[in-house]
Amino acid sequence: MRKTDKKYDKAIREALTEVCELTMENIEGFEWLTHEVNYQRFPQSLTVRLMFKDQQTLAGFERSDDYQAVVSDVQSRLAAAGVTLKNINRHVELDTL
């Protein structure tokens, strides 16, 4: 990993930690989030995965107004960390434990 990649990785982790903490406080059934990235294809390869306790909770979240609010929060915090994504919806995935 190059020095630049390490800086981006640290900034991404810090931004997503903030999103995770707020989402845990406000969204019932949300467990954690994680990210994957291939720095050879950065930022196109960045994926943020939000994890929920079960399918029912995930489905309810996906239908709620909270979904777009959390996705927007991910996008704005990543942008503040210097990571610009053209279509955030391509980079956010929902999953269950």
Phi and psi restraints in degrees (value plus and minus 20) as a CYANA .aco file:
   2 ARG   PHI     -94.0   -54.0
   2 ARG   PSI     143.3   183.3
   3 LYS   PHI     -79.1   -39.1
   3 LYS   PSI     -61.2   -21.2
   4 THR   PHI     -82.1   -42.1
   4 THR   PSI     -61.4   -21.4
   5 ASP   PHI     -81.8   -41.8
   5 ASP   PSI     -60.5   -20.5
   6 LYS   PHI     -83.5   -43.5
   6 LYS   PSI     -59.3   -19.3
   7 LYS   PHI     -84.8   -44.8
   7 LYS   PSI     -64.5   -24.5
   8 TYR   PHI     -82.7   -42.7
   8 TYR   PSI     -63.1   -23.1
   9 ASP   PHI     -81.4   -41.4
   9 ASP   PSI     -62.4   -22.4
  10 LYS   PHI     -84.3   -44.3
  10 LYS   PSI     -64.2   -24.2
  11 ALA   PHI     -84.1   -44.1
  11 ALA   PSI     -60.6   -20.6
  12 ILE   PHI     -83.9   -43.9
  12 ILE   PSI     -67.3   -27.3
  13 ARG   PHI     -79.9   -39.9
  13 ARG   PSI     -62.4   -22.4
  14 GLU   PHI     -85.1   -45.1
  14 GLU   PSI     -64.3   -24.3
  15 ALA   PHI     -83.5   -43.5
  15 ALA   PSI     -64.5   -24.5
  16 LEU   PHI     -92.9   -52.9
  16 LEU   PSI     -47.4    -7.4
  17 THR   PHI     -83.2   -43.2
  17 THR   PSI     -60.8   -20.8
  18 GLU   PHI     -83.0   -43.0
  18 GLU   PSI     -65.1   -25.1
  19 VAL   PHI     -81.2   -41.2
  19 VAL   PSI     -65.0   -25.0
  20 CYS   PHI     -80.1   -40.1
  20 CYS   PSI     -67.5   -27.5
  21 GLU   PHI     -81.5   -41.5
  21 GLU   PSI     -65.0   -25.0
  22 LEU   PHI     -85.3   -45.3
  22 LEU   PSI     -61.2   -21.2
  23 THR   PHI     -87.2   -47.2
  23 THR   PSI     -58.6   -18.6
  24 MET   PHI     -81.8   -41.8
  24 MET   PSI     -56.5   -16.5
  25 GLU   PHI     -91.3   -51.3
  25 GLU   PSI     -52.7   -12.7
  26 ASN   PHI    -128.6   -88.6
  26 ASN   PSI     -36.5     3.5
  27 ILE   PHI    -137.7   -97.7
  27 ILE   PSI      95.9   135.9
  28 GLU   PHI     -84.5   -44.5
  28 GLU   PSI     110.2   150.2
  29 GLY   PHI      68.6   108.6
  29 GLY   PSI     -28.1    11.9
  30 PHE   PHI     -94.6   -54.6
  30 PHE   PSI     112.2   152.2
  31 GLU   PHI    -124.3   -84.3
  31 GLU   PSI     -73.3   -33.3
  32 TRP   PHI    -187.3  -147.3
  32 TRP   PSI     156.3   196.3
  33 LEU   PHI    -153.8  -113.8
  33 LEU   PSI     138.0   178.0
  34 THR   PHI    -163.1  -123.1
  34 THR   PSI     150.0   190.0
  35 HIS   PHI    -160.5  -120.5
  35 HIS   PSI     136.3   176.3
  36 GLU   PHI    -151.8  -111.8
  36 GLU   PSI     125.7   165.7
  37 VAL   PHI    -176.2  -136.2
  37 VAL   PSI     122.0   162.0
  38 ASN   PHI    -129.5   -89.5
  38 ASN   PSI      89.5   129.5
  39 TYR   PHI     -89.8   -49.8
  39 TYR   PSI     -29.4    10.6
  40 GLN   PHI     -92.1   -52.1
  40 GLN   PSI     -42.9    -2.9
  41 ARG   PHI    -146.9  -106.9
  41 ARG   PSI      19.8    59.8
  42 PHE   PHI    -106.6   -66.6
  42 PHE   PSI     118.4   158.4
  43 PRO   PHI    -114.0   -74.0
  43 PRO   PSI     -21.6    18.4
  44 GLN   PHI     -77.7   -37.7
  44 GLN   PSI     -49.8    -9.8
  45 SER   PHI    -105.6   -65.6
  45 SER   PSI     -24.9    15.1
  46 LEU   PHI     -87.6   -47.6
  46 LEU   PSI     107.4   147.4
  47 THR   PHI    -147.8  -107.8
  47 THR   PSI     109.9   149.9
  48 VAL   PHI    -130.2   -90.2
  48 VAL   PSI     102.9   142.9
  49 ARG   PHI    -131.7   -91.7
  49 ARG   PSI     101.0   141.0
  50 LEU   PHI    -116.1   -76.1
  50 LEU   PSI     106.8   146.8
  51 MET   PHI    -126.1   -86.1
  51 MET   PSI     114.6   154.6
  52 PHE   PHI    -141.1  -101.1
  52 PHE   PSI     139.2   179.2
  53 LYS   PHI     -89.2   -49.2
  53 LYS   PSI     -49.6    -9.6
  54 ASP   PHI    -178.2  -138.2
  54 ASP   PSI     150.8   190.8
  55 GLN   PHI     -85.5   -45.5
  55 GLN   PSI     -56.0   -16.0
  56 GLN   PHI     -83.1   -43.1
  56 GLN   PSI     -65.1   -25.1
  57 THR   PHI     -84.1   -44.1
  57 THR   PSI     -63.4   -23.4
  58 LEU   PHI     -81.4   -41.4
  58 LEU   PSI     -65.6   -25.6
  59 ALA   PHI     -82.9   -42.9
  59 ALA   PSI     -60.7   -20.7
  60 GLY   PHI     -84.2   -44.2
  60 GLY   PSI     -60.6   -20.6
  61 PHE   PHI     -84.2   -44.2
  61 PHE   PSI     -64.1   -24.1
  62 GLU   PHI     -82.4   -42.4
  62 GLU   PSI     -51.2   -11.2
  63 ARG   PHI    -105.3   -65.3
  63 ARG   PSI     -31.1     8.9
  64 SER   PHI    -109.1   -69.1
  64 SER   PSI     147.1   187.1
  65 ASP   PHI     -88.8   -48.8
  65 ASP   PSI     -41.9    -1.9
  66 ASP   PHI     -82.8   -42.8
  66 ASP   PSI     -51.1   -11.1
  67 TYR   PHI     -75.2   -35.2
  67 TYR   PSI     -76.2   -36.2
  68 GLN   PHI     -85.9   -45.9
  68 GLN   PSI     -52.9   -12.9
  69 ALA   PHI     -83.8   -43.8
  69 ALA   PSI     -62.9   -22.9
  70 VAL   PHI     -88.2   -48.2
  70 VAL   PSI     -63.3   -23.3
  71 VAL   PHI     -81.4   -41.4
  71 VAL   PSI     -61.5   -21.5
  72 SER   PHI     -84.5   -44.5
  72 SER   PSI     -58.0   -18.0
  73 ASP   PHI     -84.4   -44.4
  73 ASP   PSI     -62.7   -22.7
  74 VAL   PHI     -78.8   -38.8
  74 VAL   PSI     -68.6   -28.6
  75 GLN   PHI     -82.1   -42.1
  75 GLN   PSI     -65.9   -25.9
  76 SER   PHI     -88.6   -48.6
  76 SER   PSI     -58.0   -18.0
  77 ARG   PHI     -91.4   -51.4
  77 ARG   PSI     -55.5   -15.5
  78 LEU   PHI     -86.8   -46.8
  78 LEU   PSI     -60.5   -20.5
  79 ALA   PHI     -81.4   -41.4
  79 ALA   PSI     -60.9   -20.9
  80 ALA   PHI     -84.5   -44.5
  80 ALA   PSI     -45.6    -5.6
  81 ALA   PHI    -108.6   -68.6
  81 ALA   PSI     -17.9    22.1
  82 GLY   PHI      73.9   113.9
  82 GLY   PSI      -7.2    32.8
  83 VAL   PHI    -130.5   -90.5
  83 VAL   PSI      89.1   129.1
  84 THR   PHI    -121.4   -81.4
  84 THR   PSI     105.3   145.3
  85 LEU   PHI    -138.0   -98.0
  85 LEU   PSI     109.4   149.4
  86 LYS   PHI     -87.3   -47.3
  86 LYS   PSI     -65.6   -25.6
  87 ASN   PHI    -150.0  -110.0
  87 ASN   PSI      74.8   114.8
  88 ILE   PHI     -78.3   -38.3
  88 ILE   PSI     -50.8   -10.8
  89 ASN   PHI     -83.7   -43.7
  89 ASN   PSI     -43.6    -3.6
  90 ARG   PHI     -95.9   -55.9
  90 ARG   PSI     -34.9     5.1
  91 HIS   PHI    -127.7   -87.7
  91 HIS   PSI     -26.5    13.5
  92 VAL   PHI    -132.3   -92.3
  92 VAL   PSI     108.8   148.8
  93 GLU   PHI    -144.1  -104.1
  93 GLU   PSI     130.8   170.8
  94 LEU   PHI    -132.2   -92.2
  94 LEU   PSI     122.1   162.1
  95 ASP   PHI    -171.2  -131.2
  95 ASP   PSI     148.4   188.4
  96 THR   PHI    -139.3   -99.3
  96 THR   PSI     144.8   184.8
